[in-house]
Amino acid sequence: MAFARMIQYTQKHLLGIQTLSKEDIYCIFQSAKFFSHSGIHASQRFSYLQGKTVVLGFFESSTRTRCSFELAAKRLGAETLLFQPQGSSLEKGETLLDTLETIDAMGVDIWVVRHSINGSIELMSNNSPNVFINAGEGNNEHPTQALLDGFTLLEKFDTLEGKRICIVGDILHSRVARSDIYLFQKLGAEVALCGPDIFMPDIHEFADIRRFSTIEESVEWADAINMLRIQKERIVDKTIPTAEEYNRLFGLRMKHIQSKPTIVIMHPGPANYGIEIDHEVAHSPQSVIQRQVRNGVAVRMAVLTLLSNLNM
Ligand code: NCD
């Protein structure tokens, strides 16, 4: 498979799924398949990003996304620079745009950014000549998570056309839910949402999407189910259910998956076991959670390569 011949991707940045075409998405999947088949291990090095510097600007906590972007960039031959707010001049009153200008002056090429404020990554991209990748922004979008979720589902199903995917949990505060909805719908899947009323988006947002109020109905309906954590760090003004109460009403437990042995179980992580999903369920044969993590490296290698080939 010749990598260079696959490139039809047309975007300068990757800020969200909403602006991608179906062709862009399949282009990323095709490239991710190339990296996944070639092996994502360190012994398999590529030089697509040789001579480039990738800044990992993580203004919010992360394990999976940060580590996999770092490994992806390194395995493509790039140099990486980790920027985190703790211990930086942001603590001395420097602004986000000052920080951007300062690091840009050091000669960097690609920014991978996680930030808690919606719109901040677009703002950065409008104030820099470099390429930007959204690595999770507020409750807005988390495009590479949706891409790796779609890619993982396509290892299970030949197509997402007509497949039923239910996203369960704190939809309101979740950027994963939003990017997943856009991506799954673009690829022809039927999407449903489930969760307590306080975690459901306004009825006008996603008005065309089916909503369930019990985990049982969701499991019965779905071919795949994506379980989300309660995003406590983004909840300021609400009383949230106790862990026991939440687990009883919305937690995915063994009895649910035993009633539907074909269901595919996903979770973007980090999981709070015993709340939205039981440990046994997350480690059952129906779960693709570790596969999602593995595919995250290949998908991020694909995104970095496509963007750098196009823009440099
Ligand atoms: C998610 C995130 O940070 O948006 N995690 C991830 O990137 N794998 C989901 C979450 O924090 O619950």
Residues whose N, C-alpha, C, O or C-beta is under 5 A from the ligand:
A	BS01	NCD	R64 T65 G136 H142 R229 P268 G269 P270
